[in-house]
Amino acid sequence: MGIANVWANAMGFVQNRKRELSRYLSIGMTTGQMWKIFGLEVFALGVRPLALGILLSAIGTMALLKIGALNPEDFLAVMPAGTILAFGAVLLAAVVLAYFWGAAKLMKGGVAEALRDDG
């Protein structure tokens, strides 16, 4: 359910910006520059929240280990690191694929067509 939501939001976000991207292309921005914009947006929407979530989870876990007077080595022995990394990788892959697939569809369309529907 979560991956489908990520996919739908990313695809919808790219499709809603069709006019904006067409305007950028019409004033002379190259497709390479457009792909750089999409790369930065994927970083902002995918990598940054994932890194922040891992950081906050680590801080919370350390605090709870200290409060509970537990040994961090005992926790690390049973921590589901593989599952956490796999989930993060799947989420990031969903954002990247949705964003770049939507962007590729937009880049195939003509600038004139998108700007004609501007009114």
C-alpha positions as CSV (number, residue, x, y, z in Angstrom):
1,M,0.0,0.0,0.0
2,G,2.8,2.4,0.9
3,I,4.7,1.8,-2.3
4,A,1.6,2.3,-4.4
5,N,1.0,5.7,-2.6
6,V,4.6,6.8,-3.2
7,W,4.3,5.8,-6.9
8,A,1.0,7.6,-7.4
9,N,2.2,10.8,-5.6
10,A,5.4,10.9,-7.6
11,M,3.7,10.3,-11.0
12,G,1.0,12.8,-10.2
13,F,3.5,15.4,-9.1
14,V,5.4,15.2,-12.4
15,Q,2.2,15.2,-14.5
16,N,0.9,18.3,-12.8
17,R,4.0,20.2,-13.7
18,K,3.7,19.7,-17.5
19,R,3.2,23.4,-18.2
20,E,6.0,24.5,-16.0
21,L,8.5,22.1,-17.6
22,S,7.3,23.0,-21.1
23,R,7.9,26.7,-20.3
24,Y,11.5,25.8,-19.1
25,L,12.1,24.0,-22.4
26,S,10.6,26.9,-24.5
27,I,13.0,29.4,-23.0
28,G,16.0,27.4,-23.9
29,M,16.6,24.9,-21.0
30,T,18.2,21.7,-22.3
31,T,16.9,18.3,-21.6
32,G,20.1,17.5,-19.7
33,Q,19.4,20.4,-17.4
34,M,15.8,19.2,-17.0
35,W,17.1,15.7,-15.9
36,K,19.3,17.4,-13.4
37,I,16.3,19.2,-11.9
38,F,14.5,15.8,-11.7
39,G,17.6,14.3,-10.0
40,L,17.6,17.0,-7.4
41,E,13.9,16.6,-6.7
42,V,14.4,12.8,-6.3
43,F,17.1,13.6,-3.8
44,A,14.8,16.0,-2.0
45,L,11.8,13.7,-2.0
46,G,13.5,10.3,-1.6
47,V,17.0,10.4,-0.1
48,R,16.7,13.2,2.4
49,P,13.6,11.9,4.2
50,L,15.0,8.4,4.3
51,A,18.3,9.7,5.8
52,L,16.4,11.9,8.3
53,G,14.3,8.9,9.3
54,I,17.3,6.7,9.9
55,L,19.0,9.4,11.9
56,L,16.0,10.1,14.1
57,S,15.4,6.3,14.6
58,A,19.0,5.9,15.6
59,I,18.8,8.7,18.1
60,G,15.6,7.4,19.6
61,T,17.0,3.8,19.8
62,M,20.1,5.0,21.6
63,A,18.0,7.0,24.0
64,L,15.7,4.0,24.7
65,L,18.7,1.7,25.2
66,K,20.1,4.2,27.7
67,I,16.8,4.6,29.6
68,G,16.3,0.8,29.7
69,A,19.9,0.2,30.7
70,L,20.4,-2.3,27.9
71,N,23.6,-3.2,26.2
72,P,23.8,-1.7,22.7
73,E,25.7,-4.8,21.5
74,D,22.8,-7.0,22.5
75,F,20.4,-4.8,20.5
76,L,22.7,-4.7,17.4
77,A,22.9,-8.5,17.5
78,V,19.1,-8.8,16.9
79,M,18.5,-5.5,14.9
80,P,16.8,-6.2,11.6
81,A,19.3,-4.2,9.6
82,G,18.7,-6.2,6.4
83,T,15.0,-5.6,6.5
84,I,15.4,-1.9,7.2
85,L,17.9,-1.5,4.3
86,A,15.7,-3.5,2.0
87,F,12.6,-1.4,2.8
88,G,14.6,1.8,2.3
89,A,15.9,0.6,-1.0
90,V,12.5,-0.4,-2.3
91,L,11.0,3.0,-1.3
92,L,13.9,4.9,-2.9
93,A,13.6,2.7,-6.0
94,A,9.9,3.4,-6.2
95,V,10.5,7.2,-6.0
96,V,13.3,7.1,-8.6
97,L,11.4,4.9,-11.1
98,A,8.1,6.8,-10.8
99,Y,9.8,10.2,-11.1
100,F,12.0,9.3,-14.0
101,W,9.3,7.4,-15.8
102,G,6.9,10.3,-15.5
103,A,9.7,12.7,-16.6
104,A,10.5,10.6,-19.6
105,K,6.8,10.6,-20.6
106,L,6.8,14.4,-20.3
107,M,10.0,14.9,-22.3
108,K,8.5,12.9,-25.2
109,G,5.6,15.3,-25.5
110,G,5.9,18.4,-27.5
111,V,6.5,21.8,-25.9
112,A,4.0,23.4,-28.2
113,E,1.2,21.0,-27.2
114,A,1.7,21.6,-23.5
115,L,1.8,25.4,-24.0
116,R,-1.2,25.4,-26.3
117,D,-3.3,23.9,-23.5
118,D,-2.1,26.7,-21.2
119,G,-5.3,28.7,-21.5
